[in-house]
Amino acid sequence: MTARIAILAGVLAVAAAIVIAGLPRPETPAERVDRIASELRCPVCQGLSVADSPSDTARAMRALVEQRVQEGRSDDEIRDEFRRAYGDWILLSPPLLDARGAVWLLPLAVIVLGAVLVAMRLRRAPPPVRPSAEQLRVLRERELAEEAVE
Amino acid sequence: MTFADVGGGALRAALALALWGLVASAYAARGRDGRALGSARWSALAAFGLILVASLAMAAALLTHDFSIRYVAFNNALETPAYFSAISLWAALEGSILLWTTVLAGAVTFVAWRGTRELPRLATTALAVMFAMLAFFLFLVVTPAADPFVRIDPAPLNGRGPNPLLQDHWLMGLHPPLLYLGYVLFSVPFAYAIASLILGEAGDRWIVATRRAALVAWALLGVGIVAGAWWSYAVLGWGGYWAWDPVENAAIMPWLVATAYLHSVMVEEKRRMLRTWNVALVIGAFALTILGTFLTRSGVVNSVHSFTQSLIGPLLLGYLAAILAFSVGLLLWRAPRLADTGAIGAPLSREAIFLFQNVLFVAATLTVLLGTLYPLVVEAISGAQLSIGSPYFDRVEVPIALALLFLMGIGPQLPWHGASRATLERQFAAPVVAAGAGSVLALALGLRGAAPVLGYALAAFVVATVVQEVVRGVRARRTLHGETAAAAFVNLFRRSGRRYGGYIVHVGIALIALAVVSSQSQATFAEATLAPGGSMQVAGRTIVFERFRDVTEPRRTQVVADLRVLDGGGGAPMTAALTYYPNASGAIGAPGIRSTAGEDVYAILAAYDLRSRAWATIQVKVIPLVSWLWIGGLVVGLGAVIAALPPSRRRTAIVAGAVPVGSTAGAK
């Protein structure tokens, strides 16, 4: 009984903490600059984002993002400005809703397919026979012995 | 005789020996011919010796600055210090293929000589597979594709020097060899799996025979990856450690598959199932090591257009295609013999968790593969250039990583076959409470966002399961054997190393998870342009820019900004610098890092007044808990060592007498 209450309390605590931490809150301008900069590729680096790179080019791009945010432009307007200058290549993350969106769907498809396959195997398996306490003790001892041999 | 003569000659002789060894070991495996086997064994040892001679010749050429060898002229200079001269052995393509070949020859010798008097047929067949791989790499280093001993005439008076990024930090002497050892050691389980398929064996002898090799390969690769992340953090000067760069992706993919493999073989050993799957995983892990080498060594990751510049790209791609075609074909042919005899238990059994874990690891790997290759494929087909970087990988991999942390906590707590409700309650009460405490702690530390808080909760969950297991193990030993608490604790790891070493690995991964969560979501950043004597504020700390210093060394010049971090006491000095090498156009950053257990202060000299040194632009990041990433890597390595060590002898003797041993490799 105590165990059950403890588990319930723990699960509730985690759930509450996640809800509190995940509550939507207004983004500060600095956070917005960070987020947009982290989605832009630093053109002179090896795969670093504008937010990460300390290079002059990246710092200039970051300053431009900052300026546009102050001017009150939307995320898309800022992104499009960079896309016009550099091409799609400047975005580090492919858009979800277009032909390139396949990159997003495939991992999900693999997980779903894999989970279905595992679930099918679980269903096919005969219902597990619940071993008695004595059998469990023997199993556990055998396991320990095997481990010692390995 | 020059170093080039010695090295080139040794490699050619080694190639002849490898080809002979291939024939002899294949013949020995077919005809069970003892003399042929002996010949193959000595060929392996002699080839290894010759390749070592070639590597030493290259090291000597680098240390004595023998610029008549092109590799030395391009990767060494008179000013290069001895340490960086020696490790230039793997500073570029030809040298790193030579290092690969050396390690592979060592692995071949290990397989050839591991049995004392005679080798079982499985090992002899595996030896033939290893010889074939060795012959391919020796072929690479004796042809222009990757010949390290190509000469240059007339020899230049001085060389170009190593890549600046590679002569900046001692970790460069550690990170590449660790990765290569890991990569190459995967060829041992692969060779045994292939041998097992060739011989049509249905059992798990190949798994048992290569359990340690797989574990050691996995651990070396993992520690090598963490060392690489550390190098990136300490040298590249961007305050991060992982950028989902294709080179990093190439290293993590085989590691992910190997992690799945290390767990799913336990299902085969205990439950006699997943036989085909385990062979497929080991083929996948091995093929990904070759793919990684291809991606990083052919230049294809920068652009598909650089691919054809060197012969090495097409050759490695051909090798990869041949390996995949051969091993997948073999697997399909033998699959009917690998039918499972065991059955899976309930959804809440250890084997079921292993299966779900495998699905997630494979999905994580395919995501990395897809994200890495997709831009290349698109560019090759349509010519359009696009980027896939951290925003994509983070968004897909973070949920997968969280799910894996969760499974890492529950898997070891569940019995094989299935668990009763009472068992579940007994196993999970304390860990779930710990998870609740972890999430509250995360909130108290100011973490925001669902994923970071969940990360803390799951890390606490995992650590609590391990603590609970160890406490129970100690208690059981005390009652069963009457040991003291300390003795019981030590014996737990010595006698059941595989199990408890694995738990230590889990703790290391939990530490890495905490470090990643905190450093990614709670780093603070500030930038200021200061005159000498000026100061800036970041996260409650004052950073004073004291003065400029110019440092001139024979091989480089440095502009150093002397800084002081004021946090209470007198303040700690640190420096951030830009380094100029004669063979590089731009400056290389040398960040200043002040590490404590709680956080790192990371300072970058981003720009400065070139003419009069009147100002400097300093960037400072305060990154919480990041050093726990490296510590976590060490803990993972330590756990793997405990798991790989043979159990202490006295106990083994007693148990081996009591329990029939049928499936160990040497018992055939």
Chai-1 contact restraints between the chains, C-beta under 6 A:
chainA,res_idxA,chainB,res_idxB,connection_type,confidence,min_distance_angstrom,max_distance_angstrom,comment,restraint_id
A,A3,B,E425,contact,1.0,0.0,6.0,A-B,restraint_1
A,A3,B,A429,contact,1.0,0.0,6.0,A-B,restraint_2
A,R4,B,E425,contact,1.0,0.0,6.0,A-B,restraint_3
A,A6,B,A429,contact,1.0,0.0,6.0,A-B,restraint_4
A,A6,B,V433,contact,1.0,0.0,6.0,A-B,restraint_5
A,I7,B,F428,contact,1.0,0.0,6.0,A-B,restraint_6
A,I7,B,A429,contact,1.0,0.0,6.0,A-B,restraint_7
A,I7,B,V432,contact,1.0,0.0,6.0,A-B,restraint_8
A,G10,B,V432,contact,1.0,0.0,6.0,A-B,restraint_9
A,G10,B,V433,contact,1.0,0.0,6.0,A-B,restraint_10
A,G10,B,A435,contact,1.0,0.0,6.0,A-B,restraint_11
A,G10,B,G436,contact,1.0,0.0,6.0,A-B,restraint_12
A,A13,B,G436,contact,1.0,0.0,6.0,A-B,restraint_13
A,V14,B,A435,contact,1.0,0.0,6.0,A-B,restraint_14
A,V14,B,G436,contact,1.0,0.0,6.0,A-B,restraint_15
A,V14,B,S439,contact,1.0,0.0,6.0,A-B,restraint_16
A,V14,B,A457,contact,1.0,0.0,6.0,A-B,restraint_17
A,A17,B,S439,contact,1.0,0.0,6.0,A-B,restraint_18
A,A17,B,V440,contact,1.0,0.0,6.0,A-B,restraint_19
A,A17,B,L443,contact,1.0,0.0,6.0,A-B,restraint_20
A,A17,B,V453,contact,1.0,0.0,6.0,A-B,restraint_21
A,I18,B,A450,contact,1.0,0.0,6.0,A-B,restraint_22
A,I18,B,V453,contact,1.0,0.0,6.0,A-B,restraint_23
A,I18,B,L454,contact,1.0,0.0,6.0,A-B,restraint_24
A,A21,B,R448,contact,1.0,0.0,6.0,A-B,restraint_25
A,A21,B,G449,contact,1.0,0.0,6.0,A-B,restraint_26
A,A21,B,A450,contact,1.0,0.0,6.0,A-B,restraint_27
A,A21,B,V453,contact,1.0,0.0,6.0,A-B,restraint_28
A,G22,B,A450,contact,1.0,0.0,6.0,A-B,restraint_29
A,E39,B,P391,contact,1.0,0.0,6.0,A-B,restraint_30
A,R41,B,S387,contact,1.0,0.0,6.0,A-B,restraint_31
A,G47,B,A243,contact,1.0,0.0,6.0,A-B,restraint_32
A,G47,B,D245,contact,1.0,0.0,6.0,A-B,restraint_33
A,G47,B,G389,contact,1.0,0.0,6.0,A-B,restraint_34
A,L48,B,A243,contact,1.0,0.0,6.0,A-B,restraint_35
A,D52,B,W238,contact,1.0,0.0,6.0,A-B,restraint_36
A,D52,B,G240,contact,1.0,0.0,6.0,A-B,restraint_37
A,S53,B,W238,contact,1.0,0.0,6.0,A-B,restraint_38
A,P54,B,W238,contact,1.0,0.0,6.0,A-B,restraint_39
A,P54,B,I604,contact,1.0,0.0,6.0,A-B,restraint_40
A,P54,B,A606,contact,1.0,0.0,6.0,A-B,restraint_41
A,P54,B,Q619,contact,1.0,0.0,6.0,A-B,restraint_42
A,D88,B,L386,contact,1.0,0.0,6.0,A-B,restraint_43
A,W89,B,Q385,contact,1.0,0.0,6.0,A-B,restraint_44
A,W89,B,L386,contact,1.0,0.0,6.0,A-B,restraint_45
A,W89,B,S387,contact,1.0,0.0,6.0,A-B,restraint_46
A,L92,B,S387,contact,1.0,0.0,6.0,A-B,restraint_47
A,L92,B,G389,contact,1.0,0.0,6.0,A-B,restraint_48
A,L92,B,P391,contact,1.0,0.0,6.0,A-B,restraint_49
A,S93,B,P391,contact,1.0,0.0,6.0,A-B,restraint_50
A,S93,B,Y392,contact,1.0,0.0,6.0,A-B,restraint_51
A,V103,B,Y374,contact,1.0,0.0,6.0,A-B,restraint_52
A,L106,B,L370,contact,1.0,0.0,6.0,A-B,restraint_53
A,P107,B,A363,contact,1.0,0.0,6.0,A-B,restraint_54
A,P107,B,T367,contact,1.0,0.0,6.0,A-B,restraint_55
A,P107,B,V396,contact,1.0,0.0,6.0,A-B,restraint_56
A,V110,B,A363,contact,1.0,0.0,6.0,A-B,restraint_57
A,V110,B,L366,contact,1.0,0.0,6.0,A-B,restraint_58
A,I111,B,A363,contact,1.0,0.0,6.0,A-B,restraint_59
A,G114,B,V359,contact,1.0,0.0,6.0,A-B,restraint_60
A,A115,B,V359,contact,1.0,0.0,6.0,A-B,restraint_61
A,V118,B,L355,contact,1.0,0.0,6.0,A-B,restraint_62
A,V118,B,F356,contact,1.0,0.0,6.0,A-B,restraint_63
A,R121,B,I344,contact,1.0,0.0,6.0,A-B,restraint_64
A,L122,B,P347,contact,1.0,0.0,6.0,A-B,restraint_65
A,A125,B,A343,contact,1.0,0.0,6.0,A-B,restraint_66
A,A125,B,I344,contact,1.0,0.0,6.0,A-B,restraint_67
A,P128,B,G345,contact,1.0,0.0,6.0,A-B,restraint_68
A,P128,B,A346,contact,1.0,0.0,6.0,A-B,restraint_69
A,P128,B,H417,contact,1.0,0.0,6.0,A-B,restraint_70
A,P128,B,G418,contact,1.0,0.0,6.0,A-B,restraint_71
A,A145,B,V655,contact,1.0,0.0,6.0,A-B,restraint_72
A,A145,B,V659,contact,1.0,0.0,6.0,A-B,restraint_73
A,E147,B,S496,contact,1.0,0.0,6.0,A-B,restraint_74
A,E147,B,R498,contact,1.0,0.0,6.0,A-B,restraint_75
A,E147,B,R499,contact,1.0,0.0,6.0,A-B,restraint_76
A,A148,B,R495,contact,1.0,0.0,6.0,A-B,restraint_77
A,A148,B,P647,contact,1.0,0.0,6.0,A-B,restraint_78
A,A148,B,R651,contact,1.0,0.0,6.0,A-B,restraint_79
A,A148,B,V655,contact,1.0,0.0,6.0,A-B,restraint_80
A,V149,B,V655,contact,1.0,0.0,6.0,A-B,restraint_81
A,E150,B,R498,contact,1.0,0.0,6.0,A-B,restraint_82
